[in-house]
Amino acid sequence: MSDRPESSEHDAVCTMCGCVCDDLTATIAGDRIASIQNACGLSEDWFLTQNARTSSHRERGEPVSYSEAIARASRILSESRFPLIYGLSHSSTPGQRAAVALADRLGGVVDTSASTCHAPSIMALQAVGESTCTLGEVRNRSDLVIFWGSNPVYSHPRHLERYSGSATGLHIPRGRADRTLVVVDTVRTESAEEADLFLQVEPGSDFAILWALRGLIAGLPLCRESVGGVPAEVLVDLARRMTSCRFGAFFFGLGLTRGSVPSHPVEALLRLVADLNQHTRFIARRMRHYGDVAGADSVLCWQTGYPFSVSLSRGYPRYNPGEFSAVDLLERGEPDACVIVGHDGFNKLPPAALAHLRSIPTIALLDDRAEPLLDADVQFATSVYGIHHRGTAYRMDEVPIPLPQLLTSSLPSDEQVLRALLAGLGTEMLGNSVPSGLTR
């Protein structure tokens, strides 16, 4: 046990969800976090289990040294013809940059958790654009907040407290008393209980309801008694609220992307926001789940020009969701090796994708938030950004938040592992295309 005295760290940051709360206070006792203030129920228990952390790297389930693990993983990658690098949502900017550099060097594909999460939303905003702002502006200005297909009380416990509910701001001095909260969902959720107005809609009816609201805002009459299970008078009232507010904000979740064409309801919402800006100020924001999936999007954008599902196999970046998305690649049996970085959902992959993943050499970089991949050829135990290493995480509004170091650990960060793999590849790699050199 360390003789380190008890001390308080006033700049602890939580990366358990897209809020990336940076107002936490961690009390350090020796080599562990003894208490954490301001943490929500989603993160408190996790913080209190953090310690200096030591663990072993493994090759086919057996403990090996770090150098042995690097040598084996480098050999796997040097023999690969079409590797996949996947995850990055629990990483940090340094690790994400290293992942892109490795994919560039190998001529492989790099994809993030967004391809199985908010990919339809990203494709929608690429098609029609978005009007948006930081969470700070929402806190200071929004007098109308609408959550559509999202349950923030459960998924983002402090969102209402810090930004969109009871939070006071420059133009919202009384907080919740100055703000109208609307929840739209297919079922009554915990968030619906907090709302001033709850619209329970029929599954799959989001597009029709949003299009009806566009018509109402344009001054067209609604010729039906209800749309998607919502009475016409309720939609008329919501349209009135939206055009008469001073500053409105939509926060939409994955519930809006359920349908035969998942991007269409999101496109409808973004077009509605554009219409509303002819009357008042209105914005839209995605409710991002993972702590740094927004950072993964940002890093890939400024490294390759694209946010996810990027192939570097021809020596330059190509972007095509579906063709280069991790799940689709694995289901088609195309990758011959896979590196999993900062991701905890690989055991939830579709059966065909998981079967192929288990049939090819796999290298997993896992911190203690991830499920163990028991059949990985090489498994690196990595330390945690914001606990054992400094780094950067992007909040759901793309604002970068510095991550402090609270504890020490003998384990490497994922950046250190990926840079070591790059160094271990040598100058000759069998069967790979000429690298593009984007990340040099």
Solvent accessible surface area in square Angstrom, and as a share of the most:
residue,aa,sasa,rsa
1,M,196,0.87
2,S,43,0.27
3,D,143,0.74
4,R,83,0.30
5,P,103,0.65
6,E,123,0.55
7,S,45,0.29
8,S,59,0.38
9,E,44,0.20
10,H,140,0.63
11,D,74,0.38
12,A,0,0.00
13,V,8,0.04
14,C,9,0.06
15,T,11,0.07
16,M,50,0.22
17,C,11,0.07
18,G,1,0.01
19,C,1,0.00
20,V,1,0.01
21,C,9,0.06
22,D,56,0.29
23,D,50,0.26
24,L,1,0.00
25,T,22,0.13
26,A,0,0.00
27,T,22,0.13
28,I,0,0.00
29,A,31,0.24
30,G,9,0.09
31,D,43,0.22
32,R,100,0.37
33,I,0,0.00
34,A,37,0.29
35,S,46,0.29
36,I,15,0.08
37,Q,107,0.48
38,N,78,0.40
39,A,22,0.17
40,C,20,0.12
41,G,71,0.68
42,L,74,0.37
43,S,1,0.01
44,E,71,0.32
45,D,106,0.55
46,W,31,0.11
47,F,0,0.00
48,L,59,0.29
49,T,92,0.54
50,Q,2,0.01
51,N,72,0.37
52,A,25,0.19
53,R,43,0.16
54,T,106,0.61
55,S,60,0.39
56,S,44,0.28
57,H,14,0.06
58,R,89,0.33
59,E,50,0.22
60,R,160,0.58
61,G,36,0.34
62,E,115,0.51
63,P,80,0.50
64,V,34,0.20
65,S,54,0.35
66,Y,77,0.29
67,S,80,0.52
68,E,95,0.43
69,A,0,0.00
70,I,21,0.11
71,A,53,0.41
72,R,49,0.18
73,A,0,0.00
74,S,8,0.05
75,R,118,0.43
76,I,9,0.05
77,L,0,0.00
78,S,23,0.15
79,E,104,0.47
80,S,4,0.03
81,R,166,0.60
82,F,41,0.17
83,P,1,0.01
84,L,1,0.00
85,I,1,0.01
86,Y,3,0.01
87,G,0,0.00
88,L,0,0.00
89,S,0,0.00
90,H,20,0.09
91,S,6,0.04
92,S,0,0.00
93,T,21,0.12
94,P,38,0.24
95,G,0,0.00
96,Q,0,0.00
97,R,106,0.39
98,A,0,0.00
99,A,0,0.00
100,V,0,0.00
101,A,9,0.07
102,L,0,0.00
103,A,0,0.00
104,D,3,0.02
105,R,48,0.18
106,L,0,0.00
107,G,3,0.03
108,G,1,0.01
109,V,1,0.00
110,V,0,0.00
111,D,0,0.00
112,T,0,0.00
113,S,1,0.00
114,A,0,0.00
115,S,21,0.13
116,T,79,0.46
117,C,14,0.09
118,H,0,0.00
119,A,8,0.06
120,P,25,0.16
121,S,0,0.00
122,I,8,0.04
123,M,81,0.36
124,A,0,0.00
125,L,39,0.19
126,Q,92,0.41
127,A,70,0.54
128,V,42,0.24
129,G,34,0.33
130,E,66,0.30
131,S,32,0.21
132,T,42,0.25
133,C,11,0.07
134,T,53,0.31
135,L,0,0.00
136,G,27,0.26
137,E,64,0.29
138,V,0,0.00
139,R,85,0.31
140,N,50,0.26
141,R,100,0.36
142,S,0,0.00
143,D,22,0.11
144,L,4,0.02
145,V,0,0.00
146,I,0,0.00
147,F,1,0.00
148,W,1,0.00
149,G,11,0.11
150,S,10,0.06
151,N,31,0.16
152,P,1,0.00
153,V,53,0.31
154,Y,154,0.59
155,S,18,0.12
156,H,1,0.00
157,P,42,0.26
158,R,18,0.07
159,H,0,0.00
160,L,26,0.13
161,E,89,0.40
162,R,35,0.13
163,Y,8,0.03
164,S,0,0.00
165,G,3,0.02
166,S,65,0.42
167,A,5,0.04
168,T,67,0.39
169,G,16,0.15
170,L,134,0.67
171,H,86,0.39
172,I,0,0.00
173,P,93,0.59
174,R,163,0.59
175,G,1,0.01
176,R,73,0.27
177,A,70,0.54
178,D,33,0.17
179,R,7,0.03
180,T,35,0.20
181,L,2,0.01
182,V,0,0.00
183,V,0,0.00
184,V,0,0.00
185,D,20,0.11
186,T,48,0.28
187,V,88,0.51
188,R,141,0.51
189,T,20,0.12
190,E,86,0.39
191,S,2,0.01
192,A,3,0.03
193,E,114,0.51
194,E,94,0.42
195,A,22,0.17
196,D,84,0.43
197,L,36,0.18
198,F,37,0.16
199,L,4,0.02
200,Q,100,0.44
201,V,4,0.03
202,E,94,0.42
203,P,111,0.70
204,G,64,0.62
205,S,13,0.08
206,D,10,0.05
207,F,83,0.34
208,A,45,0.35
209,I,0,0.00
210,L,0,0.00
211,W,109,0.38
212,A,16,0.12
213,L,0,0.00
214,R,56,0.20
215,G,17,0.17
216,L,31,0.15
217,I,17,0.08
218,A,77,0.60
219,G,63,0.61
220,L,111,0.55
221,P,107,0.67
222,L,45,0.22
223,C,121,0.72
224,R,155,0.56
225,E,159,0.71
226,S,49,0.32
227,V,5,0.03
228,G,13,0.13
229,G,41,0.39
230,V,4,0.02
231,P,57,0.36
232,A,18,0.14
233,E,119,0.53
234,V,41,0.24
235,L,0,0.00
236,V,74,0.42
237,D,41,0.21
238,L,0,0.00
239,A,9,0.07
240,R,133,0.48
241,R,71,0.26
242,M,0,0.00
243,T,40,0.23
244,S,76,0.49
245,C,16,0.09
246,R,151,0.55
247,F,11,0.04
248,G,0,0.00
249,A,0,0.00
250,F,0,0.00
251,F,0,0.00
252,F,5,0.02
253,G,2,0.02
254,L,33,0.16
255,G,32,0.30
256,L,0,0.00
257,T,8,0.05
258,R,153,0.56
259,G,48,0.46
260,S,118,0.76
261,V,68,0.39
262,P,48,0.30
263,S,18,0.12
264,H,85,0.38
265,P,13,0.08
266,V,0,0.00
267,E,37,0.17
268,A,0,0.00
269,L,0,0.00
270,L,8,0.04
271,R,99,0.36
272,L,0,0.00
273,V,0,0.00
274,A,56,0.43
275,D,36,0.19
276,L,0,0.00
277,N,51,0.26
278,Q,150,0.67
279,H,98,0.44
280,T,26,0.15
281,R,84,0.31
282,F,0,0.00
283,I,0,0.00
284,A,0,0.00
285,R,11,0.04
286,R,20,0.07
287,M,2,0.01
288,R,1,0.00
289,H,63,0.28
290,Y,57,0.22
291,G,1,0.01
292,D,3,0.02
293,V,0,0.00
294,A,3,0.02
295,G,0,0.00
296,A,0,0.00
297,D,13,0.07
298,S,19,0.13
299,V,0,0.00
300,L,0,0.00
301,C,57,0.34
302,W,127,0.44
303,Q,28,0.12
304,T,13,0.08
305,G,51,0.49
306,Y,78,0.30
307,P,10,0.06
308,F,0,0.00
309,S,0,0.00
310,V,0,0.00
311,S,0,0.00
312,L,1,0.01
313,S,22,0.14
314,R,153,0.56
315,G,18,0.17
316,Y,109,0.41
317,P,28,0.17
318,R,53,0.19
319,Y,52,0.20
320,N,66,0.34
321,P,33,0.21
322,G,30,0.29
323,E,75,0.34
324,F,12,0.05
325,S,9,0.06
326,A,0,0.00
327,V,23,0.13
328,D,48,0.25
329,L,1,0.00
330,L,2,0.01
331,E,79,0.36
332,R,115,0.42
333,G,36,0.35
334,E,75,0.34
335,P,2,0.01
336,D,50,0.26
337,A,1,0.01
338,C,1,0.01
339,V,0,0.00
340,I,1,0.01
341,V,0,0.00
342,G,9,0.08
343,H,7,0.03
344,D,32,0.16
345,G,13,0.12
346,F,0,0.00
347,N,58,0.30
348,K,154,0.65
349,L,17,0.09
350,P,49,0.31
351,P,118,0.74
352,A,57,0.44
353,A,0,0.00
354,L,23,0.12
355,A,61,0.47
356,H,35,0.15
357,L,3,0.01
358,R,144,0.52
359,S,82,0.53
360,I,20,0.10
361,P,49,0.31
362,T,4,0.02
363,I,1,0.00
364,A,0,0.00
365,L,2,0.01
366,L,10,0.05
367,D,15,0.08
368,D,61,0.31
369,R,36,0.13
370,A,17,0.13
371,E,54,0.24
372,P,79,0.49
373,L,7,0.03
374,L,151,0.75
375,D,75,0.39
376,A,3,0.02
377,D,10,0.05
378,V,0,0.00
379,Q,33,0.15
380,F,0,0.00
381,A,11,0.08
382,T,5,0.03
383,S,5,0.03
384,V,0,0.00
385,Y,14,0.05
386,G,1,0.01
387,I,1,0.01
388,H,3,0.01
389,H,43,0.19
390,R,169,0.62
391,G,14,0.14
392,T,37,0.22
393,A,1,0.00
394,Y,33,0.12
395,R,28,0.10
396,M,2,0.01
397,D,5,0.03
398,E,62,0.28
399,V,42,0.24
400,P,71,0.45
401,I,11,0.06
402,P,102,0.64
403,L,5,0.03
404,P,11,0.07
405,Q,72,0.32
406,L,3,0.02
407,L,2,0.01
408,T,83,0.48
409,S,30,0.19
410,S,95,0.61
411,L,10,0.05
412,P,16,0.10
413,S,4,0.03
414,D,9,0.05
415,E,53,0.24
416,Q,88,0.39
417,V,0,0.00
418,L,0,0.00
419,R,96,0.35
420,A,28,0.22
421,L,0,0.00
422,L,40,0.20
423,A,85,0.66
424,G,41,0.40
425,L,9,0.04
426,G,41,0.39
427,T,122,0.71
428,E,143,0.64
429,M,28,0.13
430,L,128,0.64
431,G,43,0.42
432,N,30,0.15
433,S,50,0.32
434,V,122,0.70
435,P,35,0.22
436,S,37,0.24
437,G,24,0.23
438,L,76,0.38
439,T,31,0.18
440,R,195,0.71
